[in-house]
């Protein structure tokens, strides 16, 4: 009897094994709900986390290590030292509505992005395009106004994903892309369900259904993971609780880097913040480590300029704006500024809300009062990012190598110094690695010298997942949650 029981248990185990191995769904926790599902019309990273490489694809894409890989373009030729780019498109690609993807869609997408009135948050990536020509259905020739060694990199951004003229108007709520997943249902405030695209042109993914579960509250996120109601939180909103998961064999904790320069953004176009001495005073009033410890529970690397510390061209300029409240007071006196009161507009992320309270206290210590406004994403995008109606804000810029935003005088913090623009223009036509490093370091130093913003820390990536989930990106070279890379053990 005992032997028969052992055999029965063994047989049941063997029967169960294939069922576990065939697990084809995943529930992904996210703290922030995307305001739209069209990454070409909004700046929020949450849009890209859900849609980029999942629903939509670009000509190129980022790999887990930040490398540039083929996507809708299987290859490309570079002519005239980077002024002419010829992209060769993959065969058999269809949009989710069944229509064919071809060179005409590339032309439409790029011309829409550069058109007058374009709402693309990174329009400057495409302003260098002079013409887009359809050579044939699977070949497109892009001629730039000047050589740009970074063009394949630019095409990998979420703002450069390909769209069709027939469906683009409804992509905010009814996205139609070419990716391995398509939208099944979006229950506002609760979840976004994606299902595998049965007609996908590329490799069939292991995951058939993915649910992005929106859990903004850190305590609720902790409870959901502990109850195993969620399979993975790629960016866990309660870093103070990570130790609980590290000691639990049911889970894996993934710690890595992001491209997220977290800054105290200053409105350079508004008095008295248009005075560099006032901006420098604010920088010296801020204790970065206190913010990292208090808001991020020690996760984060101090930065002194808008550049990722893990990049080979990074220059450590933190000493230049070191915490020095007495110097801050002296600079305010030199600037003739007294009884200063500033508005601090905070978007929803934890680093902003928690960090904002700490910074408000630090500024109070040097005589600067702040009025805190907690904004939802849509409000922040409309009021701060688009409307420039703010004094101070806290935001993490998670796009890769985005120091070029400082070349835009119309960007929300309003810099665009001509000398800085000249550095970026030279960088765009420079291929030599040593010279590029020199230019990047000059750019870093210039914005640090001008105290354009207060540079706080590089956002760390701390994720929690069930032990059997594989394919998670350890780092975030771009705000991407690549469902197609996931599988269960």
C-alpha positions in Angstrom: 0.0 0.0 0.0 2.8 2.4 1.0 4.6 1.8 -2.3 1.4 2.3 -4.3 0.9 5.6 -2.4 4.4 6.8 -3.2 3.9 5.9 -6.9 0.6 7.8 -6.9 2.2 10.9 -5.4 5.0 10.7 -7.8 2.6 10.4 -10.7 0.6 13.4 -9.6 3.8 15.4 -9.3 4.8 14.5 -12.8 1.3 15.4 -14.0 1.5 18.8 -12.2 5.0 19.7 -13.6 3.9 20.4 -17.1 1.0 22.6 -15.8 3.4 24.7 -13.8 5.9 24.9 -16.7 3.1 26.0 -19.0 2.1 29.0 -16.9 1.5 31.7 -19.5 0.2 34.7 -17.6 1.8 37.3 -15.4 0.4 40.1 -13.1 2.7 43.1 -13.0 2.4 45.7 -10.3 2.9 49.3 -11.2 2.6 52.3 -8.9 1.5 54.8 -11.4 -1.3 54.6 -14.0 -0.4 55.9 -17.4 -2.4 58.9 -18.4 -2.6 57.7 -21.9 -1.5 54.7 -24.0 0.1 56.8 -26.7 3.8 57.3 -25.9 4.1 59.9 -28.7 1.7 62.3 -27.0 2.8 62.3 -23.4 6.0 62.4 -21.3 5.1 60.1 -18.4 7.4 57.1 -18.0 4.3 55.0 -17.0 3.1 55.1 -20.7 6.3 53.6 -21.9 6.5 50.9 -19.2 3.2 49.5 -20.4 3.4 50.1 -24.1 7.0 50.3 -25.4 8.1 47.0 -27.1 4.9 45.4 -25.9 2.1 47.2 -27.8 4.2 49.5 -30.0 7.6 49.0 -31.7 10.1 51.4 -33.3 12.6 50.9 -36.1 15.2 50.1 -33.4 14.9 49.2 -29.7 16.8 49.1 -26.5 18.2 45.9 -25.2 18.5 45.0 -21.5 22.0 46.4 -21.4 21.1 49.6 -23.2 22.5 48.5 -26.6 20.6 49.4 -29.8 19.0 46.4 -31.5 17.0 45.9 -34.7 13.3 46.0 -34.3 10.9 46.8 -37.2 14.0 47.6 -39.2 16.0 44.5 -39.6 19.1 46.5 -40.7 20.2 49.9 -41.8 22.8 51.6 -43.9 24.5 54.8 -43.0 25.7 57.1 -45.7 27.4 60.6 -46.0 28.9 60.2 -42.5 25.6 59.8 -40.8 23.5 62.3 -42.7 21.6 59.6 -44.7 20.0 56.6 -43.0 18.4 53.8 -45.1 16.3 51.4 -43.0 15.3 48.0 -44.4 12.1 46.8 -42.8 11.1 43.3 -41.7 8.7 41.3 -43.9 5.2 40.2 -42.8 4.7 42.9 -40.2 1.0 43.8 -39.5 -0.7 46.2 -37.2 -3.1 44.8 -34.6 -6.0 45.8 -36.9 -4.6 43.5 -39.6 -3.3 46.3 -41.9 0.3 46.0 -43.2 3.2 47.9 -41.8 5.4 49.4 -44.5 7.6 52.4 -45.4 4.6 54.6 -45.8 3.8 54.2 -42.1 7.4 55.2 -41.3 7.1 58.3 -43.4 3.7 59.1 -41.8 5.0 58.6 -38.2 8.1 60.7 -38.6 6.4 63.5 -40.5 3.7 63.6 -37.9 6.3 63.9 -35.2 8.0 66.8 -36.7 4.9 68.6 -37.9 3.8 72.0 -36.6 1.6 71.4 -33.5 3.2 68.0 -32.7 2.6 67.1 -29.1 5.5 64.7 -29.0 7.4 65.2 -25.7 10.8 64.6 -27.4 10.2 66.4 -30.6 13.8 67.6 -30.6 14.9 64.1 -31.4 13.4 64.4 -34.8 13.9 68.0 -35.6 17.0 67.1 -37.6 15.1 65.2 -40.1 15.0 66.9 -43.5 13.2 64.4 -45.7 11.7 60.9 -45.4 11.5 59.0 -48.7 9.8 55.8 -49.5 12.2 53.8 -51.6 9.9 50.8 -51.8 7.4 49.1 -49.4 10.2 47.8 -47.2 12.9 50.5 -47.6 12.8 54.0 -46.3 15.5 56.7 -46.7 15.8 59.4 -44.1 18.0 62.4 -44.9 19.0 64.6 -42.0 19.8 68.3 -42.0 23.3 67.4 -40.6 25.1 64.2 -39.7 23.8 62.6 -36.5 25.7 59.6 -35.1 22.9 59.0 -32.6 20.0 58.6 -35.0 19.6 54.9 -34.5 19.6 55.6 -30.7 16.9 58.2 -31.1 14.7 55.8 -33.1 14.7 53.4 -30.1 12.9 55.9 -27.8 9.2 55.3 -27.0 8.5 58.6 -28.6 9.6 57.1 -32.0 7.3 54.1 -32.1 5.6 53.4 -35.4 1.9 54.1 -36.0 -0.6 54.0 -38.8 -2.7 57.0 -40.1 -5.9 54.9 -39.9 -5.7 54.3 -36.1 -3.4 57.0 -34.7 -6.3 59.3 -33.6 -7.5 56.7 -31.1 -4.2 55.3 -29.8 -4.6 57.1 -26.5 -7.3 54.7 -25.4 -7.4 52.1 -28.2 -3.8 51.5 -29.1 -3.0 49.8 -32.4 0.7 48.9 -32.8 2.8 46.1 -34.3 4.0 44.6 -31.0 3.7 41.2 -29.5 0.8 42.3 -27.3 -2.4 44.1 -27.8 -4.8 45.8 -25.5 -7.6 43.6 -24.1 -9.1 45.9 -21.5 -8.3 49.0 -19.5 -10.2 49.4 -16.3 -9.2 52.9 -15.2 -7.7 53.1 -11.7 -7.5 49.3 -11.5 -5.7 47.4 -14.3 -4.6 47.2 -17.9 -4.9 43.8 -19.6 -2.8 42.8 -22.6 -3.0 39.6 -24.6 -0.6 38.1 -27.0 -0.9 39.1 -30.6 -1.5 35.9 -32.5 -0.3 37.4 -35.8 2.9 38.8 -34.4 5.7 38.9 -36.9 8.5 38.0 -34.5 9.2 35.2 -32.0 6.2 34.0 -30.1 6.4 35.1 -26.5 6.0 32.7 -23.6 3.5 34.9 -21.8 0.0 34.9 -23.3 -1.7 37.4 -21.0 -0.2 40.2 -18.9 -2.1 42.3 -16.4 -0.6 45.6 -15.2 -2.2 46.0 -11.7 -2.2 49.6 -10.5 -1.3 49.8 -6.8 -0.2 53.3 -5.8 -0.1 52.8 -2.0 3.3 51.3 -0.8 1.6 49.3 2.0 -0.9 47.9 -0.4 2.0 47.0 -2.7 3.7 45.2 0.1 0.6 43.3 1.0 -0.2 42.3 -2.6 3.4 40.9 -3.1 3.4 39.1 0.3 0.0 37.5 -0.5 1.4 36.6 -4.0 -1.5 38.4 -5.7 1.1 40.1 -7.9 3.9 38.2 -9.7 6.3 41.1 -10.0 6.8 44.7 -9.1 9.6 45.8 -11.4 9.9 49.1 -9.5 8.8 48.4 -6.0 7.3 51.5 -4.3 8.2 50.4 -0.7 12.0 50.1 -0.7 12.0 50.2 3.2 10.5 46.7 3.1 12.9 45.0 0.7 14.6 43.1 3.6 11.4 41.2 4.2 11.6 39.8 0.6 15.3 39.1 0.7 14.8 36.6 3.5 11.9 34.8 1.9 12.6 32.0 -0.6 9.3 32.7 -2.4 10.8 35.9 -3.9 13.7 37.4 -5.7 14.9 41.0 -5.2 16.5 42.7 -8.2 18.6 45.8 -7.6 20.1 47.7 -10.5 20.5 51.1 -12.1 18.2 53.3 -14.1 18.7 56.3 -16.4 16.7 58.4 -13.9 18.3 61.6 -13.0 16.2 62.8 -10.1 16.2 66.6 -9.8 14.7 69.5 -8.0 13.6 71.3 -11.1 13.9 75.1 -11.1 12.0 77.5 -13.3 14.9 79.4 -14.8 12.6 81.8 -16.6 10.9 83.1 -13.5 12.2 85.7 -11.0 14.1 85.3 -8.7 15.1 81.8 -10.0 16.4 83.5 -13.1 19.3 84.7 -10.9 22.1 82.1 -10.8 23.0 83.1 -7.2 19.5 82.2 -6.0 19.7 78.8 -7.9 23.1 78.1 -6.4 21.8 79.0 -2.9 19.0 76.5 -3.3 21.5 73.9 -4.4 23.7 74.4 -1.3 20.6 74.3 1.0 19.8 70.7 -0.1 21.3 67.7 1.6 21.3 65.0 -1.0 22.1 62.1 1.3 19.4 63.1 3.7 16.9 62.8 0.8 18.3 59.5 -0.3 18.1 58.1 3.2 14.7 59.6 4.1 12.8 59.2 0.8 14.6 56.2 -0.8 15.8 54.4 2.3 19.4 54.5 1.1 18.8 53.5 -2.5 20.2 56.1 -4.9 23.5 57.6 -6.0 24.2 61.3 -5.4 24.7 63.3 -8.6 26.0 66.8 -9.3 24.8 67.1 -12.9 22.3 65.6 -15.3 24.1 62.5 -16.3 24.1 58.8 -15.2 27.1 57.9 -12.9 27.4 54.5 -14.6 28.1 56.1 -18.0 31.9 56.2 -18.9 31.7 60.0 -19.6 30.3 60.9 -16.2 32.0 63.6 -14.2 31.4 63.7 -10.4 30.5 67.3 -9.7 28.6 66.7 -6.4 31.3 68.7 -4.4 30.5 71.8 -6.4 27.0 72.0 -5.0 27.7 70.3 -1.6 25.4 70.9 1.3 26.4 74.2 2.9 23.5 76.1 4.5 25.6 79.0 5.6 26.8 79.5 2.0 23.2 79.3 0.9 22.2 82.1 3.2 25.2 84.2 2.1 24.3 83.8 -1.6 20.7 84.8 -0.9 21.9 87.9 0.8 24.2 88.7 -2.1 21.3 88.3 -4.5 19.2 90.7 -2.3 16.5 88.1 -1.8 14.6 88.1 1.5 11.5 86.3 2.8 11.4 84.1 -0.3 8.4 81.9 -0.7 8.3 79.4 -3.6 5.7 76.9 -4.9 6.8 73.3 -4.9 4.7 71.2 -7.3 5.0 67.4 -6.6 3.9 64.6 -9.0 2.7 61.3 -7.5 5.9 59.2 -7.3 7.1 58.3 -3.9 10.6 59.9 -4.4 8.8 63.2 -5.2 6.2 63.2 -2.4 8.6 62.0 0.3 11.5 63.9 -1.0 9.5 67.1 -1.3 8.7 67.2 2.5 12.4 66.8 3.3 13.5 69.5 0.8 10.9 71.9 2.2 12.4 71.5 5.6 15.9 72.0 4.3 14.9 75.2 2.4 13.2 76.5 5.5 16.5 76.2 7.4 18.0 78.8 5.1 15.0 81.1 5.1 13.1 79.9 2.0 9.4 78.9 2.6 7.7 76.5 0.2 4.0 76.0 -0.6 3.6 72.3 -1.5 1.1 71.3 -4.1 0.6 67.5 -4.6 -0.5 67.0 -8.2 -1.8 63.9 -10.1 0.1 63.0 -13.3 -2.3 64.7 -15.6 -2.2 67.9 -13.5 1.6 67.9 -13.4 2.0 67.4 -17.1 -0.5 70.2 -17.9 0.6 72.7 -15.2 4.3 72.1 -14.9 5.6 70.3 -18.0 3.4 72.0 -20.5 2.3 75.2 -18.8 5.6 76.0 -17.0 3.4 77.3 -14.1 5.7 76.4 -11.2 8.7 77.5 -9.1 10.1 74.1 -8.0 9.3 70.5 -8.8 10.8 67.1 -8.2 11.0 64.7 -11.1 13.1 61.8 -12.3 14.1 62.0 -16.0 14.3 58.3 -16.9 15.0 58.5 -20.6 18.6 57.5 -21.6 21.3 60.1 -22.4 18.8 62.9 -22.2 21.1 65.8 -21.4 20.0 67.2 -24.7 16.8 68.5 -23.1 19.0 71.4 -21.8 19.4 72.6 -25.3 15.6 73.4 -25.5 14.7 76.9 -24.3 11.1 75.9 -24.4 11.5 72.9 -22.1 9.8 73.3 -18.8 12.8 74.5 -16.8 13.8 76.9 -19.5 17.5 76.8 -20.2 18.7 76.5 -23.8 21.9 78.5 -23.4 23.4 79.1 -26.9 26.8 77.9 -25.8 25.3 74.7 -24.5 23.3 74.2 -27.7 26.6 74.6 -29.6 28.2 71.7 -27.6 25.2 69.5 -28.4 25.3 70.4 -32.1 29.0 69.5 -32.3 28.3 66.2 -30.4 25.7 65.2 -33.0 28.3 65.3 -35.8 31.2 63.8 -33.8 32.0 60.1 -34.1 35.4 60.0 -32.3 34.8 58.5 -28.8 37.4 60.6 -27.0 36.1 63.8 -28.5 32.5 62.8 -27.7 33.5 62.2 -24.1 35.1 65.6 -23.9 32.0 67.3 -25.3 29.7 65.4 -22.9 31.8 66.3 -19.9 31.8 70.0 -21.1 28.0 69.8 -21.2 27.8 68.3 -17.8 30.0 71.0 -16.3 28.2 73.9 -18.0 24.8 73.0 -16.5 26.4 72.4 -13.1 28.1 75.8 -13.3 24.8 77.5 -14.1 22.9 75.6 -11.4 20.1 75.0 -13.9 18.5 72.5 -11.5 19.4 70.9 -8.2 20.8 67.5 -9.0 19.7 65.0 -6.3 20.4 61.4 -7.1 20.3 58.7 -9.8 17.2 56.7 -9.2 17.9 53.1 -8.3 15.9 50.1 -9.6 14.7 47.8 -6.9 12.2 45.2 -8.0 10.5 42.2 -6.3 9.3 39.1 -8.2 8.2 35.6 -7.5 11.2 33.3 -7.5 10.2 31.4 -10.6 9.8 34.4 -13.0 12.7 34.7 -15.4 13.7 37.3 -18.0 13.4 40.4 -15.9 15.7 43.2 -16.7 18.1 43.9 -13.8 18.7 47.5 -14.9 16.5 50.0 -16.7 18.3 51.6 -19.7 14.9 53.0 -20.6 11.4 52.9 -19.0 10.5 49.5 -20.4 8.8 46.4 -18.9 9.6 43.8 -21.6 6.8 41.2 -21.2 8.1 39.3 -24.2 11.3 38.5 -22.4 9.4 36.9 -19.4 8.8 33.2 -18.8 8.1 30.9 -15.8 10.5 28.3 -14.6 
